[in-house]
Amino acid sequence: MFYWNINKLKLQLINEGLSQRALFVYIFIFVMLSELVTLLLPFGKQHEPDTLNILAAVADFVICMLGLFGCYRANGGKAGQQFAERFFSIGIVLMARFVVLLIPAYVVVFALAVVGQATAVEGIAAMMTIAVQVVSLLWFAAYFWRSAVHIGDVAKARSDVSQIGDVTVSA
């Protein structure tokens, strides 16, 4: 693993490539640092962190970390093959599908907030904030769970498989 010397990394990539374990470590560090930066951005000078946001940020970070490890293990761990290819390609297709699922959930939460404010229900804003956090965390956990399932399916499949579900690949 090279964390600073880009020339040594480039030489290894040219001559030997990366092991699946090394590739996973690079992906893990990249995703976790990206996640950390994303989680810390709202806590600038304009937004003071509160208990709910801190708990949600920690839960989000843990889900991401466990989700990455789950995907890596589903791919066969150290003995797995093509982790990056599987993780990113399956992840993009799942992201598109999951965004479609997330929109109705947020519409329902937003509608409940509007109804609650119109009827002056006490504490509706706090409940809706919690609901948005819970829906987001469940969505994120389900995304990683389904990613691991699909990556595992690919990892366990033989190379001569010509049909998955209702999709057939012709030779």
Buried (B, 14 or more C-beta within 10 A) or exposed (E): EBEEEEEEBEEBEEEEEBEBBBBBBBBBEEBBEEBEEEBEEEBEEEEEEEEEBEEBBEBBBEBBBBBBBBBBBBBBBEEBEBBBEBBEBBBEEBEEEBEEEBEEBBEEBEEBBEEBEEEEEEEBEEBBBEBBBEBBBEBBBBBBBBBBBBBBBBBEEEEEEEEEEEEEEEE
